[in-house]
């Protein structure tokens, strides 16, 4: 029978004692802050990737790889000394994929109530010992909040496909005249995870760095990342690969710069780079007080420039179709740490 065949490879989460969520909690160290004194977007994405991996691995019982991270707005700066909590919660499962919503809270440890800093959806794929996609146990929503978020996660699938198709049709050649910045280095042993590959969070940190370099060069100011979208991973990066991250300006708003960022990896015995990841980052120029400042407008010159500028505007419209995930009225009682609870009156 089919159920008997699947039992050894897709164990019941309940019988295996697995949970559909994970929580990481820690104090922000001075080393976590960037040059402006707050946590950079890249570092935050590394944290998000780790807690989402923990949720995916404990649900599937397998090693998992990051497939997609999208639509994260960095709404509130996080500074050293704050207590940060990352709640990763399963909201949908496919055949081999797990859609995990990560909510970030931060607060002064002396305060009772944490403040939501950001929220984003990540997608992980379980793999077997031969590094092939493996079937995962199906997750069924049980509460009203889970049912609502499950519906919203499913609705995002079609929008995400539209965004991926739009991004895949664009050309990035020497015909473009837009400003760009490229970082180039060898992937080091300190970059890899326990699976022997550069983890997705580290790659997203590189994407953030390249976008900020390009934005700072164009604006002449320090910049911070305000948004990441459509980061898709195509192939693993290993120790010794030559990594290139190229950020290219494709659109400017009154205070924002939209960057398309490509990550390629080249094996040491080859001279053919392969696409490892691609995503969009929006950076904002800030003054010495951390306030957003106007940026000079980038004017497309070539046909490719105009196409990419139109592409950026299309992505803005597509993102407006994404329904935000429903917020919990309060930190769930079964997930809330004891030091954030208000003691009941006696």
Number of C-alpha atoms within 10 A of each C-alpha: 5 6 8 8 9 12 11 9 15 16 16 16 18 9 7 11 9 16 16 18 21 21 19 16 15 12 17 18 13 13 9 16 16 15 10 16 15 18 21 24 28 21 19 19 21 18 19 26 24 21 23 31 27 18 27 33 21 19 27 28 19 17 20 27 24 25 19 22 26 19 20 20 17 20 12 14 16 24 23 17 14 17 20 25 24 25 24 30 22 28 26 23 22 15 13 18 25 30 25 27 24 26 19 24 22 24 20 17 15 10 11 12 17 18 16 18 19 18 24 22 23 25 25 24 27 24 20 13 9 7 11 11 16 20 20 25 21 17 16 13 15 8 9 9 16 18 15 14 21 20 15 18 23 15 14 17 12 12 16 19 12 14 19 16 11 15 19 10 8 12 13 12 8 8 12 20 17 19 15 21 18 17 15 13 12 17 19 13 13 9 18 17 14 8 10 13 16 20 22 29 23 21 22 27 18 21 29 29 22 27 32 27 18 23 31 19 15 19 20 12 16 19 27 29 23 19 19 26 22 21 24 20 20 16 13 17 27 21 18 15 20 20 25 23 25 22 30 25 26 28 24 21 14 12 16 24 31 25 29 25 24 21 27 21 26 20 17 12 7 9 10 11 15 16 18 20 24 24 24 27 26 25 27 27 24 20 13 9 7 15 9 16 16 14 20 15 15 17 14 18 12 13 12 20 22 16 16 23 19 15 19 22 15 14 18 12 11 15 16 11 11 17 11 14 17 11 12 9 7 9 18 9 9 6 11 14 13 9 12 14 12 9 8 5 4 3
